[in-house]
Amino acid sequence: MEVVWAVGQVGAVWVAVVLGLIVLPSALGISLGISEAYMWLLVKTLEWATIRLQKGAKKPQLQMPQTPTANGIIERDETPMEKEIARLHRADFEFSHIFYFCRKGFEAIVEDEVTQRFSSEELLSWNLLTRTNVNFHYISLRLTVVWVIGVIVRYCFLLPLRFTLAAIGITSMILGTTVVGQLPNGSVKNYLSEVVHLTCSRILVRALSGTIHYHNKENRPQKGGICVANHTSPIDAIILTNDGCYAMVGQVHGGLMGIIQRATVKACPHVWFERSEVKDRHLVTKRLRQHVADKSKLPILIFPEGTCINNTSVMMFKKGSFEIGGTIYPVAIKYDPQFGDAFWNSSKYNIVSYLLRIMTSWAIVCNVWYLPPMIRKEDEDAVQFANRVRSAIARQGGLTELPWDGGLKRAKVKDTFKEEQQKNYSKMLVRNGSVG
């Protein structure tokens, strides 16, 4: 009994400290300086570790690069098929032509610019978390001791603290939105709903040790508009709702996520679709247009890429978000990988493993830029408008702009793509008299 009593006392003290020093200041939107002191100590530690690595890397092959290496992507010249095959022999049919298609296939599998965007970006210096560069080897005993201390701090102190904060934030979100959802529709309900969403988002950001810098707040999305942003992680939504309220758009889920969705939609007009409805493009567009037409409703938050891309690039924006109409409010999000890898590689990690990696990282640090609102021009179609918005986000965030669909991460190559290469080759043979 004494052991149980002692554990209960420790738990009570732990919760009281968390509520008093973190949760309450978060709810009030103030800071006690704890996060700032933690980030200062963390920066100094990583700077010291970098200097130790540079001093210890005496051999040329161990020296760390001073400039980025384009993330290991091989740049290739886009040479027409005729010229490539002509290098092998002639433009007439030869069995050696097969080597051209084999080489293109190997390039696509090994080092194409699409799949490289679905792996964590390379670090220039070890952040005492994971080794994402082959140049990082054992350097010294002191550096190893610091790394061991960091593991203890991250798993024995930060992880329980962050788990407690996440539990408080999620529970508060469910209970708060459920209570507010019972009120009649009106200005009071809308105000309390925004307070609950903002408060819980701030607690969840503290659960990630988040340090977020918002720029150009005068351009923040307004009601009746559509906020579009590049997509790196599921926590992108929490990063943005920490500074303002949005109506979320997505598919209905089960489990804990489903409970949160059912609770929040009672207090805020989020747009959730059943699995069967998601495939109905016209129904989705209709519901979103109805939402945007009501200028009293919160701006819709959409990630047009449709999947998470690593922190280096912006890929193709699907045109559906830009066919709805209304004002588009672009937002650029750029994470600092030095403190933790925010990218979710859903092909490699499930959501539980990903959240564990996030909660055992040092911190989540990022910059958010609100760009000036954009409206579709009369001579623009939805695709051109989407490309214009994507270019603005890429420029502001210092991201590489790629025209490829992020869905290629999991989808098989379409038969039409293969048929196109076959047609080009057959046309070349016919034109040169090799066939017929």
N, C-alpha and C positions, 0 to 999 in steps of 0.2 A: 504493500500500500504506500509505503514511503517513497518508493521509486516512482510510482504512478503520480503521486502528489508532486514530487520534484519535477517530473517531466511536464506536468500541467502548469506549474509555476513558470518554468522556463518558456513554455509555449505562450503563456499569457504575457510575459515580459516582451517576448519577440514580437507578438502581434501589436502590443501597445507602442513599441518603438517604431515599427513599420508605419502604423497609422499616424503617429504623432510627427514623425520626422519626414515622411515621404508622401503618404496618401493625402493627408490634410493640406499640406502646401501645394500638392498637385491639383487638388480640387479647387483651391483658391487661386491657382495660376501664379504662385510665387515660388521663389527658390531660396533655400537656406544656404546656398553656396557649397553644398556637399558634392553635387555633380561637377561643379567647376573645379573643386579641389581634386577630385578623383581624376578628371581629365588632365589636369596639370601634371599630376604624379605619373599618369600613364604616358603622356607625351615625353616626359623626361626619361622614363625608363626605356621607352622604345628608341629614343635618341642615343642613350648610352649603349643599348644593345647593337645598334647600327654601327657605332664607332668601334665596338669590340669586334664585330664581324669584319669590318674593313681592315682593322689592324691584324686580325688573325688570318685573313686570306692572303698569305704571302705568295702562294703559287699563282702563276698567271691564270690557270684554269679555274681557280677558286675565287678570283676577283669578281666582285659583283658589277653588273653593268651599270653604267652611269646614265644611259638613256634608254627609253622604251624600245623594245624590239618588235613592235607591231604585233605583239601577242602571238608570235610564232606563225603568222599566216604568210604563206608563200604567194607573192604577187606574180601573176602570170599575164602574158600578153594574149589578148583575144584575137588570135589569127584565124582567118577563114579556113574552112575545111580543105579547100582546094590547095592552098599554099602549104598547109601542114602535110598533106598526103604527097604533094609534089616533092617534098624533101626526102621522102622515103624512096621513091622511084619515079614514077610518071603519073599522069592523071588517069591513065587507063587502069582497068581492074588488075590488081595484083594481090596475092595472098598476104603480102607484107602490110597491106592496108589495115589488117586487123590490129597491128601494134598501135596505130593511132587511137582506135577506140579503147583498147586495153589501157593505154596510158591515161586517157581522159577519165576512164572509170576509176583507176587507182588514185588519181588526183582528187576526184570527187569524194572518195571514201576516206582518204588519209588527211588531207589538209584543205578542204574547201572552206570558203569564207562563211558558210552558213553554220556548219557544225561547230566551228571554232567559237561561235558566239554563245554556245550552250555549255561552256566550261568556264570555271572561275578564271578571272583575269590574273595575269602573272604579276607578282609583286617584285619591286626592285630591292626590297630589303625584308628580311624575315621579321614578322610581327610577333614572334614567340607563341604563335598559335599553331599554324600548319606550315609545312614546307611546300610551297608552291613554286619553288625554283630549284633546279638541280645543283645550283652553286652553294646551297646552304648545307654545310657539314659541321661536324663537331669542331668547335674552336677552342673553348677553354672551360675549365671547371666552374669559374664564376658565372659564366653565361648559362651553363647547365643548371647551376643552383637557382639562379633567377627564374629559369623556365619551370623548374619543379615547384618553386614557391608560387609562381603564377598559376600552375595547374591546381594547387591546393586552394588558392584564393577563388579561382573561377568555379570549381566544382563544390567546394565545401562552404563557401560564403555567398558568392554571387548567384549561383544557381538556386539555392533555397530562397534567397531574398527575391529573386525575380519570379520564381514560381509562386511565392506568396502574393506578390503584387499582381501577377497575371490572374490568379484566382480571385482576388478582391475586385479587380477591374471587370472581369467577365461576369461575376456574380452581381456586381452593382449594375452593370449594363442590363442584365436580364430582369432583375427586380425593379430597377428604375423605370425602364421602358414599359414593363407590364403595368405598373401603377399609373404612369402617365397615360397609357393607352386606354384606361377606364374613363378618362375625362372626356367631356364633349368637345367636338372639334371647335377650334377657335384660337384666338391669339395667345391665350394663357397656355393651352396645350402645346402649341408650337414653341413657345418660349421655354417651357419646362423640358420639352423634348430636346431642344438644342443644348440646354444646360446639362442634361444627363449624358448626351452623346459627347460633348466636349470634355466633361469631367472624367468620364470613363476612358476616353482616348488618351488623355493626359496621364492617367494612371498606367495604362498599357505602355505608353512610351517610356515611362520611368522603369517599367519592367524590362525594357530592352536597354536600359542605360542610354537612352537616346539623346543625342545632342543635334538639334536641327536648326539650321540657319535659313530663315525665310527672307527672300528678297523681293522687292517691288510689290509690297502688299497692297498698293493702290490698285493693282490689277487682279485682285482676288475674284474668283467666280461669283457672279450675282445670281439671284433667284430667277428661274425661268431660262437659265442657260445650260450649257453642256461643258463640263470640265474634262479635257482629255490629257492624258499624261503617258510618258513612256513607262514600261512595266519591267521591273527587276525582281520584285518579291511580293508575296502576299501582304507583307507589312506596309506596302506602299499606301494602302487605304488608311492605315492607322497614322502614318506619317502626315497625310493630308488632313484627316479629320482632327488632328491635334490643333489645327489652326483655323478650322471652320467646319461647318456641317454640310454634308452632301447626302443626296439620295442615291443609294447603291443600286446597281443593276447586276443581276446574276441569276444562276440556276438554283432552284430549291435543293437543299442538301438534307441529309439525315444526321443523326447523332447530335453532338454538342452544337455544331454549326447550324443545324436545323432548329434547335431550341432558340439560339440567338436570333435567327432570322424571323421566326414566328413572334418573338417578343418585340423586336425592334420595329417590325412593320406595323404594330399596333399604335406606336407613338409617332412614327415618321413614315411618310409615303415612299418607302423603298419599292423598287420594281423587281419582284422575284418571279421567275418563270419556272413552270414545271418542265420536266425533261422533254415531254412531247411538244410543248409550246416553243421551246428554243429553236426547233427545226423549222417552225413556221415563221419565215422571215417577215411576211406582211403583218402578222399579228404583233411581232416584236416592234416593228417600226410604228405601228398604229398606237400601241400603248406608250411608247416613248414620246411620240408627237403630242399625245394628250397630256402627258406630264409637262412637257416643255411649254405648251400653250397656256398653262396655268402659271402666271407670273408670281403667284404667292407661294409656290412650292420650291423646295431647295433645288439647287443645281444638280444635275445628274453627273455622277462620276463614272467615266468609262476609260478603259485601257484598250485602245483600238488594235494593239498588236495581237491580242488574244492569247498570249503566252508570255512567260517570263524570259527575258533576254538578259545576258550578262551585262555588267555595268560599263560596257565599252561602246555599245551600239544601239541604234534605233532601227528596227526592221519595218516592213510594210504595214501601214495602217489600213485596216479593212474599211471599205467605203461606207458600210452601213451606218456608222455613227455620224457620217457627214451628209446623209440623205434626209435626216430628220428635219433639218431647218433650225432656225434660231442662232444665237450667238455662241461661238466656240471660244472657250477660255483655255488656251494651251498652258501646260505646266511641265517644266523640266525637272527631273529628279536625278541627282548624281550622288552616289554613296562614296565615302572614303574607305577604300579597302584595307587601309593600314590597321584599322581597329576591329574589323570583322567583315567577313564575306556575306553580304546580304542577298546575293543571287541564289534563287531556288532552282536547282537542277532537278526537276520533278522526275526525270528519267532515271536518276541515280538515287535520290532520297525521297522517302515518303514524307508527309507533312510533319509527323511526329519527330522523325530524325532531323528534319530541317530545323524545327523549332528548338530542339535540343542543341544543335550547333549554334544557333543564334543566341540562345540564353547562356551558352558557355564561352561566347566570344568576349572580347574586352568591352566593346560598346558598339552602338550603331550611330555613326556620324554621317550626316548628309546635308546637302544644300538643295533648297527648293526655290525655283525661280517662277514667279507668276508673270507670264508674258501678256502683252496687250491683247485684248479680245479681237477675234477675227471673224469676218462674215464672208460667206460664199459670194463670189462675184457673179455677175449675170452671164458672162461667157465661160464660166468654169463648170465642169461636171464634178461629180462627187469624188472621183479618183484624183483629179487635179487639185481639188481643195484639200483632200487628205494629204497629198504629197507636200503641199505648201505648208500645212500645219506641222507635218513631221520635220520638214527642213528647219523650221523656226525652232523647234524643240531641240533638234540635234545641234544646231549652232550654239544655242544658249548653254546647253549642258556639256559641250565639248565632246559629243558622241559621234561615232562614225555612222553615216547614213547608208543603209543598205536597202535595195529594192525588193528583197526576197520576203516571201511569206514565212512567218515564224512557225506556221503549222508544218513546214517541211521537217521539223525536228522529229516528228513521229510518223508522219504520213509516208506511204510508199510513193515512189516515183510514178507519176501519172503515165498511162499508156500513150497519151497524146504527145508527151515530151519525147518518148522513145521513137514514136512514129515520125515525129518531125525530123529527127536525125536521120532516120532511114530514108525519108523522102528527099532530104538534101543530098544524101550520098547517091541515091538513084538518079536524081536530076543531073548531078555532075557527070555520072557515067554516060547517060543518054546524050548529054550535050557534047561529050568528047568522042562519041561514036563507039564506045566500048560495048554498048548494048543495042541490039537491033541493027 
